[in-house]
Amino acid sequence: MRKAVLAIMSCMLYGNTIAQEVIPLYPDGTPGLKAAGVTEQAPKTDGITRISGVTRPTITIYRPGKKTTDAAVVICPGGGYSILAYDHEGTELAEWFNARGMTAVVLKYRLPERENFDNVSIRPLQDAQAAIRYVRKHAGQYGLAGDKIGIMGFSAGGHLAATASTLFDTQVGEITDPTVSVRPDFSLLIYPVISFDAAITHAGSKDNLIGKNPSKEDEIRFSPEKQVKADTPPAFLVSTADDWVSPENSIAYFLACRKNKVPVEMHIYEKGGHGYALKDHNLGPVQSWPERMEDWLKSRGILKP
């Protein structure tokens, strides 16, 4: 059995999910770890599993029973960089993609827990880059195309996905591989935190990632709308006007993409608040956002028409 594999649950048919494979990102030890014996927490309340204390980040690969596309997406659950809403904004989306014949990869990334890691601001990005690198490096093994590896994120996970979509020129941290690109091929940003500009940012996410008194350099570096360039991947964004993560975050990224001639589509609904994901909360038109995303993915040749 491959050393990298923690667990393989194969020949299991769950809906259109035929197998799940859990892979540690750092089988030889987690970089930057300074605390021993940390216990991962995963309480479930209100139907949502909220994970914290991640010291062994993993990816879980969800493979569809009937694969109809050679694309894959790495999914980053949100949670303000304080927890991961792991099933609500992770595994449930993987099953959604599997039902449409697409491979999905759920990332359990490290949170910027200063008691557990050094250089905490880079650790989520390091994990996102490692996930993309792994999937692209092993694309042939999973029947995937190396140029159809995207990233998706919700809320603070959207910030992580947008950061990975703009800061891919430099592989961060101790483990790098210049032979494998960590640039996502497309981005799906759902009610994302984007900017660390004080006027529109989500303060909790910003404070958790770069601290309450960050340098101006870090504020700019971790504001993806200020890092968009011509080779930033195409993006799909969703937000609502009544979201407490200001929709100006999505708008800022949309405008930056437009300025740099990056293909981008944005949907801003009047109502819906925050954190709806795939749940049916009788919220009205915002609940059609997955259909709009599916249309966009089909138009780009990522999903089968």
Secondary structure by P-SEA (a helix, b strand, c coil): ccccccccccccccccccbbbbbbccccccccccccbbbbbbbbcccbbbbccccbbbbbbbbbccccccbbbbbbbbccccccccccccaaaaaaaaaabbbbbbbbcccccccccccccaaaaaaaaaaaaaaaaaccccccccccbbbbbccaaaaaaaaaaccccccccccccccccccccbbbbccccccccccccaaaaaaaaccccccaaaaaaaccccccccccccbbbbbbccccccaaaaaaaaaaaaaacccbbbbbbccccccccccccccccccaaaaaaaaaaaaaccccc
